[in-house]
Amino acid sequence: MKPSEKQKALIYKISSEIAGWASTNDIDSSSHWNLICEFCESLELQENNEKWLIYSLEEIIDLIKRTK
């Protein structure tokens, strides 16, 4: 089954957010945690989905930070 337009829009937004991390001047900055929360809140997802996405993005940025 192909992704719906709503799913495609969400994929695009998440991909853009992650891609933006590549141009940060400090990948280790603690501000990324706040930015992740703000980004997820802006998507207006159901609360469970918002929390799951926050957790997932935090895991991804943790992995990136550990990769030196």
N, C-alpha and C positions, 0 to 999 in steps of 0.2 A: 504494500500500500504506500503510495506516495505521501510525503508530508503535506499537510494542509497549508493554506496561506498563513494561518496564525502560527503554525509550527515553524514555517520558513522564516517568518518575521522574528520569532524568538531566537532561532538559530543565528540569524544575521546579527541581532543585537548582542548576544553572548559572544559571538566570534569577534565582533568589533571591540568589545570591552577587553577581551583577552589580548587582541592584537595591539591595543593601545599600551599595554604594559611594556612592549618592546621599545617604546620611545620614552619611557620614564627616565629621569636623571638619577633615580635612587630606588632600585628594585627592592632594597631592604627597608625602605621607609615604612613606618607603622601606619602611615596615612592610607595605605592600600586597604587595610581592614575597613576603615570608615567608607572609603570609596566603593568597596564591594557592597557594603550594606546599602548605601545610597542608591547604587545602580539597581540592586535587586528590588528595593522599595519602589523605584520608578517604574518598574515593569507591571506593577499592580497585579501580581499573581495571587492566588489563594495563599493563605498564611503558611500552610504546610509546604507548598511548593516554593515559596519565598525562602523559608528556612532551609530547605533542602538545597536550593541553588546557592545560598550563602555558604553553606557548609562545603559544597562541591567546589566553588571558586576558591575558597580558602585552602582547600586541599591542593588545588592546582598551583596556586601561587606559592604555597609551602614547598612543593616539589621543585618549582622553578628556582626558588631561593636557595634550596639545598644543592642545586646543580651549579657547580662553580667551574 
